[in-house]
Structures are given as structure tokens and as C-alpha cells.
């Protein structure tokens, strides 16, 4: 892959973005890039996940070498090497992963970052019908739509309602792109303080360990403004989509146990008919999976990216501990297996996020699932047999 280096942090279509770290304020520059070169961060970090979903390669080099990348460069993706200057003729052939049969994967859930990803998947021909749902994090939706949730939620009731309606506007566009029997799952706002600081003008508390700090369900429980915004979003969806609004489901992020799930559902004052799924991504939530099902979770989504780091004490954003971050570790798989068994016992649908490289291993090691969750670009590769 060949391109010109972009050190500006601003979007330059088709460039190769060069940056020390991938933060939320680089979203526009990231999605317009052909590739990214950075000096820190793990392969399953939040912004790296957007790259994976869009099929944007990410190469990591030493920080001291970033300044040497100027003008035109050539990236050899398979060898993870960079040549200064024009392309050579030594293009490396793509490698093929061990294949997984599509019929073994259940109903697929595509993890997306924007409307474009729905359109991309649904243009994949007959295999698109295998995708039953599209899963999006609310903060990614905000990044794509230019929304600033914390500014809006701290700006008073009118701004909170306006934010909710803006969410609904975006979700209505998503709904219009769905095929029959497809749905959208919105993971409620989970903006960690270190990420929030880059996309808000409102003050954000500095936390020593944001990954384990005030975010997810913990933050949502303390915000009445978010409750009002969510009601505005749901009301607008119902008004504009009618019965089709039932195709937009909610998911609670970063849960600890069934008490947190119940408290949050009560705090949000959601109608009984609104399905609320639980995102299982902490060891405590794994332990509480039977009780979370009993508390009324409409389905379970197992977030292996976070779960791996918490089980193995290996920060997924820290490339220095990449060898310790093992998506196939027996402890992780035992935990996931327990969640799947609990969901099956309760009759609750369950889906597990998987990197494509792990699919065959997961199929061999885990009980049969309702389906797997995968990023857009990896699903495309799977459909194409690449």
C-alpha cells in the first residue's frame, strides 16, 4: 500500500495517517485514511476497532521513527514493514486464514461505526441476509455525526432533549438502510474520561485508571440528563418509525452484576416492552450471568476485547503487554463458556465477539451460540472467502 504521510491530524482523503496515539479527536482523520501508522496502542483499542471495522490497516513503529515518515511511503502489510519512497515490485501475496464455515456461525451481528458499514454489508449479496443485527456504540455514532454528548447533557434540559433527537435522526437513517428482519442494537453511552477529554469542551475529571473508572453503567446511573435524552430519542423513533422502532434495541455497557442492571433499568425508567440487553465484559458480570438473565436481560453480548484484558490484567491499549493479551487463553474461554451455558439454561440469546483469526478456535472450544459478532471488514472477507 502506497500513500503520502499525514502528520496534521486533519482528514486528508487517501493519506496515511501518522500519529503517536489514536484518540477520539482523530476520528475524521482516521476514517479518511488508507492506513494508519502509530507508536502506541493495542490492536483492540477503541479507535483501533474502528480501523479494523473499516479495513484500515494499522502499523506500529517506535515513537522515535514517526518523525522520519514524510512524503510518499510504501507499507508492506504482511511483513509490517515501511519503505520510504515509491512502491517496489516485491508485493507480498495475501495469506489465507484457516476457514470457518458460515453455517456454523449462527446469525451474525456486524459491529459497525457508521451508516456506511450497514450499506457495505448489505451490498455483499445473498450472504448479507446472514447478518441479523448491527451493533453500534453510542459514542461512535456521536463521532460520525459530530455530536458532543457531554456538552449537550451538561447544557440543560433543552440541550439534552436536542441530543436525544439528534441520536434518533441518525438511527432513523440506519433503520432505512436495513434489510427485512435486520435490527440495530445501540450500546448506551460509555465514554471513558480519557476519551471524553478529547471530544468535549465540558470539564472532565482526570482519573488515574480510566478503564476501571467512572464510565458505562456506573456513569449512566448518575445522569438524569441522559435519561431525558434517551426518552427523547425513543419517543422520536416511535413517532417517526412507528412499529419499525421495535427494530432498535438497547444494550447496557460495562456491567458488574444483576443489581446494577436492575438499578439502571429503573433509573432510565424504560417501558416494560423495551428490550434491554446486557454487555458482559467484566469477570464479575461473567459470574453474575445467570442472575442477569433472571433480571430480565433480553440477550447477552460477550465483549471479549475488554474481558480478555480484565481476566489477564493486560491492558488492550498497551502494546508493551501484547504477548500477555491472549484472546484464546483458557481462563477467558472458561468464562465465556460459563456465560453461554447460563444463557442457554435461561433461554436468553447470547452472542460472542470474535476476531476472525479466533473463529475456528472458538467454534471448537465453545458451545453452539445464537451467533457471533464481528467487525465489518472481517465479515466482508469472510463472505468473500479471502
Number of C-alpha atoms within 10 A of each C-alpha: 15 21 20 20 22 24 17 12 16 15 17 19 15 17 21 31 29 27 22 17 17 25 20 20 18 20 21 17 24 29 23 17 22 22 24 24 23 19 18 19 22 19 21 20 18 19 24 22 19 23 27 21 22 22 18 20 18 18 19 21 15 10 13 9 10 17 10 8 19 14 13 17 19 18 23 18 16 11 8 12 12 17 14 14 15 15 16 10 6 7 12 10 7 9 8 8 14 11 13 17 11 13 8 14 19 16 19 22 26 27 24 25 27 22 19 14 20 25 14 14 22 18 12 14 9 9 16 19 17 18 23 19 24 27 23 20 20 18 23 23 20 20 19 15 14 12 18 17 26 22 17 22 24 15 13 11 16 14 17 27 22 16 26 26 21 19 24 22 16 16 21 18 11 20 20 11 15 19 16 8 10 18 22 23 22 21 22 20 23 22 21 20 20 18 18 22 19 13 22 16 11 16 12 15 12 11 13 10 11 15 15 12 14 18 18 19 20 17 16 21 19 13 14 15 21 26 22 19 25 23 20 21 23 20 17 20 24 16 11 14 16 11 10 14 20 16 15 22 18 17 23 25 24 24 24 22 22 22 14 18 26 14 13 20 18 12 15 17 13 16 10 9 7 13 17 22 26 27 23 29 24 23 20 13 24 25 17 20 26 22 18 29 25 16 14 18 24 20 21 24 24 26 20 23 21 20 22 26 20 19 18 15 12 19 21 24 22 15 17 14 14 15 8 16 25 18 20 15 13 11 14 20 17 15 20 25 18 18 26 28 19 22 24 18 11 15 13 19 18 23 25 24 20 21 18 21 14 15 21 17 14 21 16 9 15 16 14 18 19 17 21 24 25 24 26 26 23 20 24 20 12 17 17 10 12 12
